[in-house]
Amino acid sequence: MTALPQPPHLLTVAEFAALGEDETVRYELQEGVLVMSPSPAPDHNIASGELFFQVRPQLPPDLRAIQDTDIDLELVPADDPGFARRPDLAVIRGSALDRVRNQGGLLCAADVVLAVEIVSPGSKRMDYVIKRGEYADAGIPHYWIIDLGEPASLATFHLADEFGYLEGGEHSGTFRAVEPFEITIDLDALN
């Protein structure tokens, strides 16, 4: 896909998915509007890769880690202007991959156990406010935000029904959790 001008109408998730891939920019869909951001900086990509390599071997057999892939947040009916986000890392149910392979379409919010965003220059409000609200509204049970400042830190959030996300604290150094699965992350290794 080449860089696209804004379509003349608000897009559904299906129309967004039909646009295809673009290696030069990242597109997300926010209430039917294409939102573009430049490709991540090298430090961001290194941190994302290191996080993936730390998370992957610790997952239970029914879960899979996947980087930088579109997720239909399922916030509106299929023919309404939609929402699709592209977390830096998502932990999904493995069965979701079979559905996408067999039926097409995007991964869905219902498939996601954990969404992770790595803060980039210019994305702090998007990650801490807008995506936090959208992911909670979509029912994604766990959300982590990683800030690569010195020292690298991880803010955790878990879904608490009608309250949205409750904060689980900010962590640095070695982070250990039992929810949504047992995991240990060396945050210092992300820088």
C-alpha positions as CSV (number, residue, x, y, z in Angstrom):
1,M,0.0,0.0,0.0
2,T,1.3,3.5,-0.7
3,A,0.6,6.5,1.5
4,L,-3.1,7.2,1.3
5,P,-5.0,10.4,1.4
6,Q,-7.9,10.5,3.8
7,P,-10.8,8.6,2.3
8,P,-13.9,10.7,1.5
9,H,-15.9,8.9,4.1
10,L,-15.5,7.3,7.5
11,L,-14.2,3.7,7.2
12,T,-15.6,0.5,8.6
13,V,-13.1,-2.0,10.0
14,A,-13.6,-4.2,6.9
15,E,-12.8,-1.2,4.6
16,F,-9.7,-0.5,6.8
17,A,-8.6,-4.1,6.5
18,A,-9.0,-4.0,2.7
19,L,-6.4,-1.2,2.5
20,G,-3.6,-3.7,2.9
21,E,-0.2,-3.1,4.4
22,D,2.2,-0.2,4.2
23,E,5.8,-0.6,5.4
24,T,6.5,3.2,5.6
25,V,3.8,4.3,8.0
26,R,1.5,2.8,10.6
27,Y,-2.2,3.3,10.2
28,E,-4.9,2.8,12.9
29,L,-8.6,3.5,12.7
30,Q,-10.2,5.8,15.2
31,E,-14.0,6.3,14.8
32,G,-13.6,5.6,11.1
33,V,-10.7,8.1,10.6
34,L,-7.3,6.9,9.4
35,V,-4.7,7.9,12.0
36,M,-1.2,7.8,10.7
37,S,2.1,7.7,12.6
38,P,5.6,7.2,11.3
39,S,7.4,3.9,11.6
40,P,8.8,3.5,15.1
41,A,12.4,4.6,15.9
42,P,15.1,2.0,16.2
43,D,15.1,2.0,20.1
44,H,11.4,1.4,20.1
45,N,11.8,-1.5,17.7
46,I,14.7,-3.0,19.8
47,A,12.5,-2.7,23.0
48,S,9.6,-4.3,21.2
49,G,11.7,-7.2,20.0
50,E,13.3,-7.8,23.3
51,L,9.9,-7.7,25.0
52,F,8.6,-10.3,22.5
53,F,11.6,-12.6,23.2
54,Q,11.1,-12.3,26.9
55,V,7.3,-12.9,26.8
56,R,7.1,-15.7,24.3
57,P,8.8,-18.5,26.2
58,Q,6.8,-17.8,29.4
59,L,3.3,-18.1,27.8
60,P,1.0,-21.0,28.5
61,P,0.5,-23.2,25.4
62,D,-2.9,-21.8,24.5
63,L,-1.6,-18.2,24.2
64,R,0.6,-16.5,21.5
65,A,2.5,-13.3,21.4
66,I,2.3,-11.2,18.3
67,Q,3.9,-7.9,17.5
68,D,2.5,-4.9,15.6
69,T,-0.8,-6.4,14.2
70,D,-4.2,-4.8,13.7
71,I,-6.9,-5.6,16.2
72,D,-10.6,-4.9,15.6
73,L,-11.7,-3.3,18.9
74,E,-15.3,-4.4,18.1
75,L,-16.7,-1.2,19.7
76,V,-19.4,-0.6,17.0
77,P,-21.5,-2.7,14.6
78,A,-19.6,-3.9,11.6
79,D,-21.2,-1.4,9.2
80,D,-20.4,1.7,11.4
81,P,-17.2,3.7,11.4
82,G,-14.8,1.5,13.2
83,F,-11.9,1.2,15.6
84,A,-8.7,-0.8,14.8
85,R,-5.6,-0.4,16.9
86,R,-2.1,-1.9,16.4
87,P,-0.5,-2.5,19.8
88,D,3.2,-3.0,19.9
89,L,2.7,-6.4,21.4
90,A,-0.5,-8.4,22.0
91,V,-0.9,-11.7,23.8
92,I,-3.8,-13.5,22.1
93,R,-5.6,-16.8,22.3
94,G,-4.0,-19.2,19.8
95,S,-7.4,-20.3,18.5
96,A,-7.8,-16.8,17.1
97,L,-5.1,-17.4,14.5
98,D,-7.0,-20.4,13.1
99,R,-10.1,-18.2,12.7
100,V,-8.2,-15.4,10.9
101,R,-6.5,-18.0,8.7
102,N,-9.7,-19.7,7.8
103,Q,-12.2,-16.8,7.7
104,G,-9.9,-13.7,7.1
105,G,-10.4,-10.4,8.8
106,L,-8.5,-9.0,11.7
107,L,-7.8,-10.3,15.1
108,C,-10.6,-9.1,17.5
109,A,-10.5,-7.5,20.9
110,A,-12.2,-10.7,22.3
111,D,-9.0,-12.6,21.2
112,V,-6.7,-10.4,23.2
113,V,-5.6,-11.2,26.8
114,L,-3.0,-8.5,27.0
115,A,-2.2,-5.4,24.9
116,V,1.1,-3.6,25.3
117,E,2.1,-0.1,24.1
118,I,5.6,1.3,24.1
119,V,5.5,5.1,24.5
120,S,7.1,7.0,21.7
121,P,7.7,10.7,21.4
122,G,4.3,12.1,20.6
123,S,2.3,9.1,21.7
124,K,2.1,9.6,25.5
125,R,-1.5,11.0,25.6
126,M,-2.6,8.5,23.0
127,D,-1.2,5.5,25.0
128,Y,-2.2,6.7,28.5
129,V,-5.6,8.2,27.7
130,I,-7.1,7.4,24.4
131,K,-5.9,3.8,23.9
132,R,-6.4,3.0,27.6
133,G,-10.1,4.0,27.3
134,E,-10.6,2.2,24.0
135,Y,-8.9,-1.0,25.2
136,A,-11.0,-1.0,28.4
137,D,-14.2,-0.3,26.4
138,A,-13.3,-3.2,24.1
139,G,-13.0,-5.6,27.1
140,I,-9.2,-6.3,26.8
141,P,-8.5,-7.6,30.3
142,H,-4.9,-6.4,30.8
143,Y,-3.1,-3.4,29.4
144,W,0.6,-2.5,29.9
145,I,2.4,0.7,29.0
146,I,6.2,0.7,28.7
147,D,8.1,4.0,29.0
148,L,11.7,3.6,27.8
149,G,13.0,6.6,29.9
150,E,15.7,6.0,32.4
151,P,15.0,3.7,34.0
152,A,12.5,1.9,31.7
153,S,9.2,1.4,33.5
154,L,6.0,-0.5,33.0
155,A,2.6,0.7,34.1
156,T,0.0,-2.1,34.5
157,F,-3.8,-1.9,34.2
158,H,-6.4,-4.6,34.7
159,L,-10.1,-4.4,33.7
160,A,-12.5,-4.0,36.6
161,D,-16.0,-4.3,35.0
162,E,-17.8,-1.0,35.0
163,F,-14.8,0.9,36.4
164,G,-12.7,0.4,33.3
165,Y,-9.0,-0.2,34.0
166,L,-7.7,0.0,37.5
167,E,-4.0,0.8,37.9
168,G,-1.7,-1.9,39.1
169,G,1.2,0.4,39.7
170,E,4.4,1.4,37.9
171,H,7.3,-0.9,37.9
172,S,11.0,-0.7,37.0
173,G,13.9,-3.2,37.2
174,T,12.5,-6.7,37.3
175,F,8.7,-7.0,36.9
176,R,6.9,-10.1,38.1
177,A,3.2,-10.9,37.7
178,V,0.8,-13.8,38.0
179,E,-2.0,-12.2,36.0
180,P,-2.8,-12.7,33.2
181,F,-0.2,-15.4,33.4
182,E,3.0,-16.0,35.4
183,I,5.7,-13.8,33.9
184,T,9.0,-12.1,34.7
185,I,10.2,-9.1,32.6
186,D,13.7,-7.6,32.8
187,L,12.8,-4.0,32.0
188,D,16.4,-2.8,32.0
189,A,17.1,-5.1,29.1
190,L,14.6,-3.2,27.0
191,N,16.9,-0.2,26.7
